[in-house]
Amino acid sequence: MRRHWTLTMLAILALVPAVYADQQVDHLKDLAKQAKDKGDLEGVANYLCEAADLDASHYKKKCERARADAEKRNKEYEADFQTGKFELDHKDYAGAIRDLSKIGFGSRRDDAQNLIQQAKASLPGGSSEAANLSLLRGAQAAYQRGDFEAAAAQARQVQSEALQSEAKQLLTNIKVYQDTIAQADLLAQNADYKGAQEKYSFVMVINPNGPGSPADKLQEVKTKLANPEAAKQQPGPDAAKPAPAAKVDYAAKVKSGLAEAKRDESKRDFKAALHAFEGVLALDGLQAEALAGKKRAMEELRGDPEALAAELEDGIRSYYSSQFQQAVDSISLYLNNGGSHSKGAAHFYLAACLLSEAILGDPHDEKQANSLRQNADEQFAMARQANYRPVEELVSPKILTEWTKTGSQP
């Protein structure tokens, strides 16, 4: 009996290193994903190669590919560094800031940051606007090629008030993209391939070149939808072996969120209450108590610049998530409660929401569609009065067409 017990314990102990290794690999895989979302290709390679040391069969080739991608990007960064240094030496400070700000990782990053500070210190007062414009254009170029880390770094350095709305719009797009692809990954992991397909498709609309391989993932979920039996029997090579995900109890989450919001409201912590009410609305955009509570909180926070800015950001995020009514409510609250810093952007996105509702609404209800279009034109006009200029790459062609058309009207 004792010998049997001993053998059993030895068998159990033999499994411990394997289980621990699996946990380490899963952790490294998560860290690699986080690094990839930040655009840190060197970090991705380091984590995947550590995982390859523990599980060569699944991660050796991924390690090699990640190393190759990081080396390729480092070569690009070396070219950016040399260009930026040349521009700094020749007193093209705006150009130096633009090109050195592209460097998101690697051995040149710290040197690049030091040279950026030198360039900023050398800028004469009249050139600061040019430097800000160079930063914004560099951020937009990085965004288009899918380097979100460089795009965000440059956009955050834009200090010009005239360019702030464009920089913030780009940062909002990046956040919406990252939030949406994370939701899509979770849906795919839980075998909700239909939901994942919708999210990946939306991500492709935001930026088809963005990080996270959205095109590959979209094709993968489409394949699984086309052949559901094969999807059940043949998980992908990266599939872990987790327990089935528990079904989310949205009703309980809404109830809990409302209770939290009301507690914050009773303590007169209206910023926290607003955040909690918006969390409920993210689960159920038509939840009556949350809608009423959000309006109460915003009324208390009327004129608070930080709360108003957050409300506008929430509205723009809702617009890009195709939650147009929620976006209209948030942006209207921003405007009605005294928001002024980004008034042009608010009018533009309110118009975009109204126009989207007109385009997607009942084709037989011409009266409603015409009313929405008329209101949208009025909002576009107010955006122009505020000298707002949308970043064309971040707006759908249909919205831009209408925007251009209203600009040509007498």
Number of C-alpha atoms within 10 A of each C-alpha: 5 7 8 9 10 11 11 12 11 11 11 10 11 11 10 11 10 12 11 11 14 16 12 15 21 15 14 20 19 15 17 24 19 15 19 20 20 19 22 22 25 22 22 27 24 19 22 29 23 18 25 20 13 17 15 14 10 14 20 18 14 18 22 15 14 22 20 15 15 21 16 13 19 20 12 13 24 18 15 21 23 15 16 27 23 14 19 21 12 10 14 18 27 25 23 30 29 23 24 33 28 27 27 26 19 18 11 16 18 13 12 25 16 11 21 23 11 15 24 16 10 15 16 9 7 8 15 17 17 15 25 25 20 21 30 27 17 23 29 25 16 19 25 17 14 19 23 29 24 24 29 26 18 27 27 16 17 24 17 16 13 16 17 19 22 22 27 18 19 24 21 18 18 21 14 19 26 19 13 20 25 17 16 27 20 15 17 22 16 15 19 15 23 15 16 26 23 14 25 28 19 20 25 18 15 21 19 17 17 23 20 18 13 23 15 11 19 21 14 17 22 16 14 19 17 11 11 15 10 12 17 10 8 11 12 9 7 10 9 11 7 8 6 9 10 7 7 8 8 12 12 10 14 21 12 13 22 23 15 17 28 20 15 18 19 11 11 13 16 23 20 18 28 25 20 26 27 23 18 24 21 15 14 15 15 13 15 11 13 25 18 11 21 23 17 16 22 23 15 15 18 17 16 15 15 11 20 25 17 16 25 26 21 17 28 29 21 22 22 22 17 15 17 23 18 22 27 23 17 28 31 18 21 27 18 14 17 14 23 17 14 22 21 23 27 29 25 26 27 29 28 29 28 23 25 20 19 20 15 9 14 11 11 8 10 12 10 15 21 13 14 21 21 15 16 26 22 16 21 27 21 19 24 18 12 16 13 22 15 18 14 10 14 19 15 12 11 12 19 17 11 17 21 11 11 16 13 7 7 4
